[in-house]
Amino acid sequence: MNKQMMQYERTRDSLFHLFDQLTDYIIVIDMLGTIMYLNPKAEGLFDVKYNDCIGSSLQTLIPDLKIGIECELDQKVLIRSRENLPLSIQTQSLSIENERYKVLLLKGLAEEKSRMEQLSTISKELADIKLALDESTIVAITDSKGIITFVNHKFCALSKYKEEELIGQNHSILNSGYHSKEFFRDMWRTIGKGEIWKGEIQNKTKDGSLYWVDTTIVPFINENGKPYQYVSIRTDITKRVHMDREIQEALKMDFTHTIKNLQNGIFKIRRDEDGNFLYTIAEGKLLEEIGLTSDLLYNKTPYDVFSHDIAHIKHVHYEKAFQGHRVNYEIELHGRPVSIEVSPLKQGDTVIELVASVQDISELRLTQKELQVNQQHYQSLFEHSQDYVIVYHTDGRIIDMNPKMLKLLGLSKETIQNLTVDDMISEKYEKMRYGYFEKAIQGHPQNFEMNIINKFGEKMCFNVTLLPIILEGQIKGVYSIRRDITEQKKIQERNAYLAHHDELTKLPNRRWMEQKLHETLRHAEQNYQKLAVLFIDLDRFKSINDTLGHLIGDRLLEFLSERLLESINQEEQFAARISGDEFMILCPVIAQDEDAIQTANKLLHKLMAPFYIEDHELFVSASIGISIYPADGTSAIDLMKKADRALYRAKELGRNIYQLYDDSMNERNYQSFLLERDLRKAIINNEFIAHFQPRVDALTGEIIGAEALIRWLHPKAGLISPGEFIPLAEETGLIIPLGKWMKRRVCEQLAAWREAGIPLIPISVNISSQRFLQSDFSKEVRELLFKYQLEGKWLEFEITENSLMKHEEYILQTLYELKDNGVKIYIDDFGTGYSSFHYLKAFKLDGIKIDRSFIQNISHQSENAGITSTMIKMAQHLRMNVIAEGVETEEELSFLLEQNCHHVQGFYFGKPCSIEEFEQKYMLIG
């Protein structure tokens, strides 16, 4: 009963709270007429206080009001108030947990009259505006589907249609055929997004005559942010357009005369509605000599004029140019080699035609042939190469060195004549010297790495390639090409450091701390010792981040890390940043629980002093949870889990305190049990939906793929974030049926698009390591592709690096089987794990997806920039596709484009959305 009463009171109070926000006069009474509630407006009206009226009869406020238990009020009375204003009263029944009430809404009659007078005035003003528009402007209104619902007098006069002939039609009744379909698609895309469109349109009247109008289309937006009608305002510009055309015709004649006298050639191309490329002009002395002038080419396609092979080459390059790219190619026309450069001409973002220049390269070809004959070996490349090159005779003598190598060794051309391969490779690499060099002079290229100390005493690391020099079928010597990989090695070492340390605070990270805890537990078990785990979380750190920005937040975390280290015995205790604003202290040996409490108190005391960051004085507290071995657990997982529970208990108790773990905190386990139960039901009841996020080629804006993301539509809780149930699904093994559901749903959608005639794009699915390691995974994929008759290229999988770290032989077999079916494999969240390019190369994966943490707030000065740039370059060196995740700003996109990474995914281009919305936004455009 107490729970029911509390539920009833909560429901009632929440409703009354809503009434507090209303500007009307509200009174709530029970069925006997007793006042249960009145809102602040009503208090002011009657000049009474809420607490003084509760429990009184309604007639103490409104004596003249007649009310019965069942009567419905609709009365006008003169009430007792400060102004004695006449009011109208309306009622509405209200039930709360089987209790019945009446809600009285009081409205001032004088206010109603004033509103009516205002409406009358507004109506008059609108009528005057309509009259002015009708006399001066051409106006039409269409609904959201483009059907005309209103035209004014001037619209009818110009189009020569009667109003009844236009209403119910769409604007195609006026279509002159002048504009392309893409012109109108672009217009509808603009206004469909709720944006104003402006442009000039040629229309046709009822009698067939043509006219031009300058048009502005204004969308009217409903409460959902969608256009529900469009108002077009037009101005007749027919005379101006005709004058412009006369001027253009005169300019065209002058232009034609000019280009006919060009030594080279120039031509233009347009594209008709069927996609055919048509020549519109071709002039210049070169084209005249070849016999390809406007008289021959005008309004013809390449296939009408040239042989099929040449026409096909031209068609391919024109196609690329119409995609917005500048194109250069060389071809032979009528026995003469020519170079052609094609440039797109755009109107807005749309390519409307191409203009191309033609140059005779006969002399250039002749010069190139002479250069090929006279060029000695590789001299230019040899002299200017950024690699370190040595040329050896087959007997090991040095024949030559390039300037880069001479500078490295501090030698000159004269001083190398008596040097041999023995002088170039130290005794440390004696085995390499004889093994690799001997194989090279036998015709087998060799590659290895070696370190040297340069003349400045600096250690340098080189990747060395030995290539046999073959002239006229004979091996005459060996090229030694050394590439400086010193910086690359440093980056690898840096990445290895970052794999176990936090980049911001320089503290060890969670991976390092977990390994340390495992080691410490083994030692504690062997020596019967106690240890403590402390979880620390900053109180209200998010508020600082949101208010002052992430830069201040990051600086705060750095300073806090310093105080954290000051709070511990760094020779015997360890601190790490676990994630975000969460830290951990490991006390490997404690004599009693009080030792851990003393460490916690010391840290809390340290945090009492303010932090000074830029112009801000920040006071920060922390909540601390403590677990003790062996009382609270004997494994790293148990101790960290229970320290975490104690931490959240500290937050519940008011923050800025510590809490030792006790068994009462297992309540959270019960909540996890409920979530797991509901998750199992959700799998049975098919409560999941798929959202797609677009993957874009940032250079062209083309949608090149999408990532499928699962969402749980809980029948009571609504949409549940994947962050809440995916970790539980992985822990319980339910991730496997979830993964099967997602793969099947993606295949169903691809098949549906194919049947609807919608061009397909690859869809990627995240695969858990549990499922990827199961023996029937590739078989399941093959059966899905067969069932839905799909090519494997439309299905992509994203796996984590951890998936590759176990059972390498089996992983290889699974990868080969998937790739045999055309399925591409990407490493997801690359950079957050081992970041091992060895695995990328060994497993011949298709690409990587750089984790969003490396992309966010990236700039040329940040450490992330260097790491991200290196990952991109190394992946591209391995000829792998690179996709950047989490791109949200133009600055991030610009940096990636500078690194030649143009396959991106993130909120900057589109958020994850339902399949229906994705289809409308990205699949049906054009």
N, C-alpha and C positions, 0 to 999 in steps of 0.2 A: 504493500500500500504506500509506503514512504516513497518508493521509486516512482510509482504512478503519480503521486502528488507532486514530486519534484519535476517530473516530465510535464505535468499540466502547468505548473507555475512557469517553467522555462518557456513553454509555447505561448502562454498568455503574455508574459513580460516582453517576448520578442515582438509580438504583434503590437503591443502598446508602444514599444519603442519606435516602431514604424510610424504610428500615429503622431509621435512627437515631432517627426520631420515635416508633417504636412502643414500647409499654410491655411487650410480651412479650419473652422471651429468644430471640434469633435468631442462628443460625450458618449460614454459607454454605460448602459444601465443593465441590470438583470431583469428578469421577467416580471418582478414586482415593482419595478420603477425605481429601484435603489441605485444610486450613482456608484459605479465601480471604477470609473476613470474619466478624466477630462484632460485634454492636451494643453500646452502652454497658451495657444491662441485663445482657447475657451476660457482659461483662467483670466486672461486680460480682458476678455469681453464682459465677463460677469464681475470682474474686480474681486475675485476670491482666490484662495489658495487651495491647491490640490488636496493636501492633507485635511483641510477643514471640511471638505465636501464629501469625502469618501464615506459611504454608508448612509448619507442623507437621501431624502426623497428628491426626485427630479423637480417636484413642484416647489421646492424651496428656492430653486433658481427661476423656474418658469411657472408661476402660479396659475396662469390662464390656460396652461396646456392640459388637454384632456387625453388621458392615455389609459388603455386597458391592457390586460395581459396579452391578448392576441391581436390587438388593433395595429394596423399599419399607419404610421404617421405621414401626413402630407398636408401640413397646416401652415398658415401664415399668422403669426402672433406678434404682439408687442411685448417684448421681454423686458425684465428689470435688468438694465445694464447702465453703464455710465452715460450713454447717449440715448437710451430708450429707442433703439433702432428697430424698425420692423424687420423680421427675419422670416425666411421660409425654412421649414424643417423637413428633412427626408430621413428615412430609416432604412437599415439593412440588417437582416438577421445574421448572427454570428454564433458558431458552435465551436467550443474548445473542449476536447476530451469529454463529450456528452453534456457539457454545461452550455446552456443557451443564453445569449445576450442579444441586445439590440444596440447598434451603432447609430448615433444621431449626427447627421451632417447639417449644420446651420449655415445658411447663406444670406447675405444682406440683399434685400430687394433693391436698395439704392445702388449698390454695386452692380447688380444685374442691369439696371436701367442705364448706368453709365457705360457698361460694356456694349450694350446695343447701340447707343449713340456713337461710340467709337467705331463699331462695325459699319454703321451707315456712312460715316465720314470716309472710312477706308474704301468702301465700295464705290463711293463717288469718285475718289481719287483714281482708283483702278480703272473706272470707266473712262475718265479723261485721258489716262495714259494709253489705254487701248485705242481711243479715237485718234490720238496723235500718232501712234505707231501705224495704224491702218492707213493714214493719209501720207505717211512719209517713208515707210519701210515695207519690204516684201517679207512676210512672216508665214512660217508653216510650223505645225507641231505634229510630231509622230510619236507613236507609242514605242515601247522597248523592242518590238519586233519590226519596226520600220514602217508601220501602217500609218498613213496620213489621217489625223483626227481633226485638224483645223487648218484652214488657209484663209488669209485675209483678202481684201478686195484687190490690192495691188498684185498679189501673187496670181490671182485669176486673170487679171488684165494682161500681165506679161506672158503667161503660159497659154492664154487663149482657151483655157478650159473653164467650164463652170464649176462652182464649188461642189455640187453633187457628183460631178464626174471625177473629182479628185479624192473626196473623202472615202476612206476604205481601201484606196489603192496604196501601193508603195511608190517610191520615187523613181522606180524603173520606167514608169509611164513617161518620164521626161528624159530618159537616157538617150543621148545623141550618138552613143557608140564611140565617142572620141577618147574617153579615158579607159585605161586597162582595168581588168578585174582586180589587180593588185592595188591600184589606186583606191578603189572602194574598200578593199579589205583593210588597208592601212587606216582609212577614215573610221571604219567600224571598230577596229582595234582600239583606236584612240578614244572615241566617245564611249566605247564599252567599258573602258577603265575609269570613266567618270571625268575625263579630261576634255577641255574645250578644243575643238578642231577648227582651223581656219584654212581656207584655200579658195582657189578659183575653179569653177565648174562650167563646162559647156552643156547646156540643156537644149531640148528640142520642143517647140510649141506644138499645139494640136494640128496646125496646118503644115508642119514639117520644117518650118524655118528655124534657124539656130540662134541662140543668144547666150551670152556669158554673164555669170553673176559671181560677185565676190561674196563668199559665204562664211558665216560663223555659226557653228552648231554648239549649243550649250546643253549639256546633260543635266537633268533634274534628278537628284539623288534621294532615294528613300531612306528610311531609318536603318536599313541593313547595309547602307553604303553602296547600293546598286542603282544604276539609272532606271527610272520607270518611264520617262518620256524625254524627248529631245526637242528643243526649240531652235529652229534655224532662222537666222536674220540675214537677208540677202540685199545686195545692191546691184543694179544693172550696170555692167561695165562693158557692154558689147562694143560701143564706139571706141573705147580706149583700146580694147584688144585688137580691133581691126587696124587701128593706127599703128600699134606695136608691130603687127605682122607686116605691114607695109615697110616699116623701118628695117625689120629683120630680113626681108626679102632683098632690100637694097644692099644691106651688109653682106648677105650671102653671096651676091653677085661679085662684090668686091673681094670677098674671101676666096671664092673660087678662082678668080683671076690671079690672086696672089699665089695660091698653092700650086697652080699649074706651072709656075715658073720655079718651083723648088727643085734643087738638084736631086734630092732623094724622093721619097714617095710618102703619101699619107692617105689613110682611108678610115672610114667610120662604119660601124656595124650597129644595127638595132636587133631586137628580138621580138618576133610577133607573138600573138596569143597562143600559138601552137608550139612555141619554143624554138622555132627555126631562126637561125642567124641570117640576117639579110644585110647586104652591103648597101649603104646609102650614098657614099661618095668614095671616089678613088682617083687621086690626081697626083701630079708630080712627074718630072722628066724621067725618073727611073722607071716608074710604072708605065709611062708612055712607051719607053724603049722595050719593055718586056711585053707590052700589049695588054696591060691590065688597067684600063681606064674606066671611068664611070659608065661610058657607053656600053661596055661589056658586062660590068659587075652590078650595075644598079638593080636593086630589089631582087638579087639572086642569092642563093645559098652557096657555100663553098662546094657542095656536091654538084651544083649546077655548072660550075666553072672548071674545077680542078679534078684531077684523077682521084679515085677513091682513097688511096693511101695518103695523099697530101691533104685532101679534104678532111680525113679523119684526124690528122695531126692538128690542123687548124681548129677543128671542132672541139677537141680536148682543151686546147689553150683558151679558146673563147669561153668555154664553159667555166673555166677557173677564173677568168677575168670578170665574168658576170657575178661571181661570188665575192667580188670586191678586191681581188688581188691584182697587182701589177705583174705582167707576164712577159718574159723574154724567151724567144726561141729562134733557132736558125733553120733554114730550109733552102732547098734549091728550086728555083722557079725558071723554067725555060733555059736550063743549063747555067744559070747564074746564081751563086750562093748569096743569100741575103739574110740580114738580121732584122727581126721584127720585134718591136716593143709595143705591147698592148696595155693601155691604161683605161680603167673604168671611170666613167663620168657619172656622178651621183646627184640625185635630187633627194636631199635629206640623207637617209640611210639606204636608199634604193638606187641600184645601178640602173640608169635609163638607157645608156648606150656605151659603146667602146670607141676609142680613138687610137689609131695605131700608126707608128712611123716605120718606114722601110728603108734600110741602108744597104748599099752594095758592099759586100765584104770580100770581094774577089781579091783585092790587093792584100787585105788582111790575111786571107788564107795562104796566099803566096809567101807572105812574110813569115807566117807561123811555120810553114814547111821548111823555109830556110833556117829558121831558128832551131828546129828539131834536128836538122843535119849538123849545124855548127855548135849546138849546145854541148858542152863537155860534161858527161856523166850527170852529176847532180849538183854542180858547183854552187849555184845560188842557194839551194836548200841547205847544202853543207855549210856554207859560210854563215848563214843567218839562222840556222836552227837553234831553238831554245834548249834542245837536248845537247848532251855532251857526246861528241862523236870522235871515234878513233878508227883509222883505216889500217889494218894489219896485212902484211904479206902472209902467205901460207906457212912460212917458216917462223912466224912470230915477230918479225921486225915491224916497227911502226913506220908506215908510209906517210901518214898525214894525221893532223888533228884539226878540228874546227876551232875557231876563235874562242868559243865558250869553254872548251876543254883546256886550251892553252892558258886562259886566264885563271881557271880553277887551280891549275898546277903551277902557275907562275913560270911557264916555259915560253919559248919562242920557236918559230919554225926551224931555226938553225940548231937549237939544242936538242931536238928530238930524233935526229938522224940515227943515233947509235942506241936508241932505246928499244926494248923488246916488251913482249907481253908480260914477261917476268917482272919488269919494273913497274907495271901498272897494277898488278894484283899482289897484295901482301901475302906473306907466308901463311897467314891465318886462313886464306882462301886457296891454299895450294891445290887441294882436291878439285875445286872448281876450275882452277886455271888449266889443269891438264884435261880434266874430264870434259868440260863444256867447250873449250877451244878446239880440242881434237874432234869432237862431234860436229862442230860448226864447219871445219875445213873438209869434213866428209859430206857436207851438203845438208846437215840437219840444223835448223835454227834452234837456238837455245835461249832460255830466259831464267834469270835468277836475281836475287837481291843481295846487296853487299853494303857494308858501312865503311866510310873512310874518315880520316881526320884531315881537314883542309889546311891550307897554309896559315890560317888564323887560329888553328887549334880547335875548330868547331867540328862536331860530329855531324856527318851528312849521310843520309841513307839513299841508295840508288836502286832503281830497277834496271837491270842490265839485259839487253837483248843482243845476241850474237847472230848476225846474218851472213851467210856465205855470199861472196861477190862472184857472180856467174857471168862470164863474157864468152860468147860464141860457144856455149855448152861446156866451158871449162871453169873450174873454181880457181879464181886468181887471188883471192884473199878473203878477209873477214871484216865486216863492219861491226864495230862495238858501239851501240847506242845506249847511253846511260841517261835515264830520266830521274831528275831530282824528286824524290817522294818524301823528303824530310818533313815538309809541312803536313802531308797526308798522314804520315806516321804520328805526328804530334796530335793531329785531330783524332786519330784512332785511339791514342792514349788518353786524350781528353774525353772522348766518348766512353772509354772504359772507366775513367774516373767518375763521369756523370752517371754511369750505370749504377753506382753505389753511393753517390752523393747528390745532395740537393744543389741545383745550380745557383739559386738565390742566396741561401744562407751558408752554403759550403759545409753544412752539417751532413753526416751520413743520412741516407734515405731509408725508407721502410725495408727494402730488400736487404741492405747491409745489416740493419738492426735485427731483422728476423734471423739471419744467419748467425749473428752474434748471440742472440738469445738461445738458439739451438745449442751452440757450443757451451754457453754458460750453464744451461740445464744439465748437460752431460757431466760437467765438472761438479755441479752442486749435488747431483745424484750420487756420484762416486765418493764425495767427501761429506755427505750428510749435512749439507749446508742449506741455509735459507737464502732466497733472493727476492727482490721486489721489482715489479714493473709499474711505472707511473705514466699514465696518459694525461697530457696537458692540452687543454683547449682554451683559446683566448675567448673571453666573454665579449659578445657584441662586436666582434671584429668586422663582420659584414657591414655594420653601420658605418664604421670608419671608412671602409672601402667605398661604399655607396656615396658617402658625404664628401670625402676629401679626395677620392680617386685611388686607382690601383698603385700609382707611383708612391704615394704616401704610405699606402698599406704595405707595399713591398719593403720600403725603408724601415717600417715598424717591425716587420718580421726579422729583418737583419739585426736590428738593435736588440730585439727580444732574444735572438739566438745567442748574442754575446752575454746577456744577463743569465741565460739558461746555463751556459758554460761556467759562469762565475759562481753559480749556485751548487755545483757538484765538484767532487774530487776527480779531476779529469784523468788522473793516473789510474783510478780504480772504478770509476763510474762512466757511463756513456750516454750521450744525448743524440737524438735524431729528429729530423722533421719527417713526420709520417705522411701528411697531406695537408694542403691548405694552411689553416692556422692550428693544426694539430701536431703536437710534439710528443716524444716519448723519452723517458729516462730509464736506464737499466742499472740497477744496483746489484752487481753480481754476488756480493756477499753482505748479508746483514746479520747481526747478532739477535736482534729482536725487531718486532714491528715498529717500534718507536724510531728506529734508524731511518726507515722510509718516511715516516711522518715528519721527522726533523728535516729531511731533504725537501719535502713538499712545503713546509713552513718557511724554509730559507728562501725558496723560489718566490712564494707569495710575498714575503717581506721585500725581496729585491724589486718586485713589480710595483711596490707602493710609490717609489720615486717616479716622477713624470718622465716621459720621453719628449725630447725637443727635436722636432723634425721641421726644417724650414722655419716658417713663422708660427708653427702650431705647438702647443703644449698639450700632450696627450696623456691621459691617465688610463691605464689598462689593467684589468684584473684577469685572473685565469681560474678555471675549474680543474680540479685534479682528481683522477681516479686511481686507486692503488690496488693491486692484487699481489698476493704473497705466495711463493712456492715454499713448501708443497701444499699448504692449507687450501689454496684456492684453485689449484690445478697443477698438473705435472707436465703439460705440454705447452709449447709456445702459443699455439692457437687458443687454448683455454685461458692462459694467463692474460693474453692481449684482449681476448673477448671480455673477460671479467673486469679487467681494468677499464675497458671502454664502458661497460655497464655502470661501474662505480662513477666514472666521469659524468655520465648523463644523470645519475642520481645527484651528484654535486650541483649540476645545473638546475635540477628540479628544486633543490633546497635553497636556491637563492644565489648561486655562483660565488666566486671569490673564496671558495673553501675547498678542502680535500675530502674525499670519502674513501674509506676502506671497503672493499667488496664484502658483501654478505649474501647468503642464499636467498634472501627476500627479493633480491634484484632479478631473480629468474622469471619474474612476471613477463619480462620482455620476450622470454622464450615462448610463453603462451601466445603472445601476439604473432610471433613468427609461425607458430603452429596453425593459427587461424588463417594466416595468409597462404600457407602451403595448402591447407584444405580447400580454400576458395580457388587456388590456382589449378588444383587437380579437377575441380568441378568445371572450371573455365575451359579446360582442354576437352572435356566430354561434351560441354554445351556449346562449343565453338564461339566463345565470347571475344575472339581476337579479330582485329582488323589490321590491314597493312597500309602504311603510309609510304609514299615515295618521295625522295628528295632528288632534284635534278643534278646531273653532272654535266658541266658546260665546258666547251672549248672557248676560252676567254678571248681568243683572237677573232673568232667569227661569230660568237654568240650562239653557236649551234648547240642544241641539246644532244649530247653524245652518249648519254646513259643515265641511269638512276640507281640509287641505293634503296633497297626495300628495308623498312624499319617496322617492327611489330609494336602494336598498341593493344592494351587490354581494356575492353569496355565492360567494366564491372557492373552488374545489374543494379547495385545499390550505391557503390562509391563513385560510379562514373568512370571517366578515363583515368587509368592508373599509369604513372610514368614507368618506362622500362627500368629506370634506375632502382625502383622499389622491388620489382619481381624478378628481373633477370638474374641478379646474384643468387636469389633463393632457388631459382630454376636450375642454375648451374650446380648449386650445392646439393640439390635433391635429385638431380638427373632428369628433371622434367624439361630441361633445355633440349633434349633429344626430340620428343614429340613436338615441341614448339618449332624447332628447326625444320622438321618434316612438313609441318603445316605451312610454314612460310615458303618453302621451296615449291610445294604444290600450288599455293596461291599465286605465286609469281608466274608459274607455267600456265595456269588457267588464264591469267590476265594477258600474257603474251599471245596465247591462242585466240583469245577474244579479240584483241586488236587486229590480229592477222585476218580473222573472219570478217571484221568490219572494214577491212581495206586500209587500216592505219599503218603507216610504215613503222617497223619495229626498231627498238633501241635496246642495247644490252641492259639487263637489270642484275645488280649484284646483291648477294645475300650473305649475311654474316654467319659463319659456321663455327660452332663451339669446338674446342679441341677434343671434347669427349666424343662427339659425333664423328669428327674427322678421323679419329683413330679406330673407329669400328670397321670391321672387315667388310661389311656389305655396303659401305657408303657409296663407292663408285657404281656398284650395281644398281642401287636405288636411283641414282642420278640418271643412269642409262635408261632405266625403265620409265622414268618420268618423261624424258625427252621423247621416247618412243610413243608413249601414251598420248602426248599432246602434239606429236609430229613436229617437234621443234629442232632446229639446228643448235648445236652446243654453243655457238658463238653468241647467242642471245642470253646465255646464263653465265654469270660470273660469281665466283666465291671469294669472300674476304676471310682470311684466317689470321690468327695472331702468331707472333714469332714462337710463342711457347708451344704451339702445335707442332713445330718442326724439331723441337729439342728432344723428342722421345721417339724411339723406334725408327731411326732414320731409314733403315732398309724398307720397312713397311710403308713409311711415308712416301718414299720414292715410287714404290709400286702404285700407290693410290694416285699420286700426281700424274704418272705416265698414263694411267687408265682414263683419268679425267681429260687430259690434254688430247688423248686419242679421239675423244668425243667432241673436241673443239671447245671445251670449257676453259676459260681463263682463270688464273689464280693470282690474287693480290695479297700482299701482307698489309693488314690493317694496323692502324695506330703505330706506324713505323717510327722509331726514335724513342719510344717509351720503354722498350724491352732491351734486348741484347744489341739491337741495331747491327746485326752481323751480316756484312755483305758476302761473307763466305757462304752462308746458307742460301742467299739469293742466287749466287752463281752456281752452287752445287745442285740446287733443286730446279734450276732453269725456270724460275717463276716469271710471270708476265709483268709484274710491276709492284709498286709500293704506294701506300696512301700515308702521306706524312701526317702525323697526329696534329690535331688542332692546337695543342699547347705550344707547338713550335711556330705556329702561324699568328696567333693572337698577339696584337701590339708589336708586330715585328717591325724593325727599322734597320737601316744600314749600320746603326751604332750598337744594336743589341747583340748579345752573345748568341741569341737564337738565330740571328741573320747568318752568322758564319757557319753554324752547325747545319742550318737548313740548306744553305747554298751548297755545302759539301755533300750532303745527302743527295741533293738533286743531281749534282754533277757526277757523283759516283754511280748512281742508278742509271743515268743516261749513258755513262761510259759502258755499262753492262748491257746497253740497248734495252732498257726496261722502261715501261711507261711510268710516269710519275703523276700522282694525283694529290693535290693539296686540299686537306679537309679544313673546315671551319673558317673559310674566308668570309669576313664580315665587313671589311672596309676597303675603300679604293686604294689606300696606302698599302695594305697587305697585297692586293691584287697587282699593283704596279711593281712591287718588289719581286713577286713571283714571275711576272712577265719578263723582267730584266734578267732573271735566271733561266729564261727559256722554259719555264714551267707554265703551261697554259691550260692544262686540264685541272679544273678546280671544282670545288663543291662547298657550299656554305650559304649562310643567310643573305650574303650580298646578291646572290642570284636567285635564291628561292629556299623557303623553309620546307621541312617535310609536310606533306599534305595528303589528304585522302586520294585514292586512285581516281575518283570521279573529278576532283578538282585538278589533279595533275594532268589528266587527259584533256580537260578543257583549256588549261593554261599553256601546256607545252606540246601536246600531241596533235591538236587540231588547228594550230596556227597555220594560216595560208591554205 
